[in-house]
Amino acid sequence: MNDENLENTPLETHEAQGDTSADTAEDFMTFTITNEDREKYKRLDQYLTESAEGYSRTFLKNLFLKDQICVSDDSPNPDLKIELKKMPAAGTIINILVPPMLPSTALPEDIPLEILFEDEHLVVVNKQAGLVTHPAPGNYTGTLVNAVLFHCHDIQGVGDQKRPGIVHRLDKGTSGIMVIAKTQAAHEGLVLLFSTHDIERFYEALVMRNRCQSYGTIEHPIARDPSNRLKMKAFTSRGKRAVTNYKVLDVFEKHVHMEFKLETGRTHQIRVHTADVLKMPIICDYAYGSPNEQFMKLGPDYKELINGYQYPFLHAKVLGFIHPITNARMRFEVPPPEIFQKVLAYSKLKNDALNDL
């Protein structure tokens, strides 16, 4: 599965959140090196770690040592010998062969969970940024599933054995609200709600500034990026229907604070729509933006404040749905992570100071 970073995407395909797996077979990932990549990265392992979201540098190094990272036969120079410490020429096509998911089921792990609600049927949590939703190659442990199994001892076998209780996902780097089923009946009911989009979902993000209306709707199909299968791309004539409603909440000198309401839940939907369609990538989104360029525009004060934070400033703040068993209307709202709030507060103070000049 790949995050990385699906925006609350229902379990309808094997494409999720930066923790990609083919589940039953080896999976190919393909990347084409561009001149922009060569300017941005000095080493191939740095490029692959950020491009192949969800896979650690150690995991990728092990694949390289096993000859599972190689130059494609379709590359202009298929006999090129690549090195992890050196970027190959532009146009080079890199193939990564990812081994299949381990057949074993996930194991409980004592990982802290912020629980917003729980009954005998389901549990609602506030997922922290950096936590992968479920086990997959490169992330067999330390996931939300492992944490939930420790907390809820009886959900093993609910839904998919590798992803017990999971009915939707958030990207690894996206924080916010998720609901997990504790019973098979709740699982089936929640999957139906997500598949028919009978879910209330609001997100907020800090986004680089560009010209756009104060509110609007983005309706652009999304499909897998042909040059990088771990990324998505907005297309005009192909892909799955994707609709994102947006509203600008605050306008700052170089960036904006935005709210999003999803009508569909495609992989990386908000991140793709902001970056590809609005040309306004989310701050610190390494897949769809260039944080180094962003910090040059924002200034050294923002770079110091953010201080190496590695995840997009994207937060799933509202989740509302009808309880699949009790039919009670459920609605949860949580504020963004502390670093998000600090940057937002600083931006407002700076804005006020500029307005007072």
Secondary structure, DSSP 8 states (H G I E B T S, - for coil): ---S--EEEESSSS--SS----SSS-EEEEEE--HHHHHH-SSHHHHHHHHSTT--HHHHHHHHHTT-EEE-TTSSSTT----TTS---TT-EEEEEE----SS----------EEEE-SSEEEEEE-TT--SS-BTTBSSSSHHHHHHHH-TT-TTSEETTEETB-EEE-TT-EEEEEEESSHHHHHHHHHHHHTT--EEEEEEEEE--S--SEEEEE--EEEETTEEEEEEE-SSSSB--EEEEEEEEE-SSEEEEEEEESS--TTHHHHIIIIISS--BTT-TTTS-HHHHHHHH-HHHHHHHTT--S-SEEEEEEEEE-TTT--EEEEE----HHHHHHHHHHHHHHHHHHH-
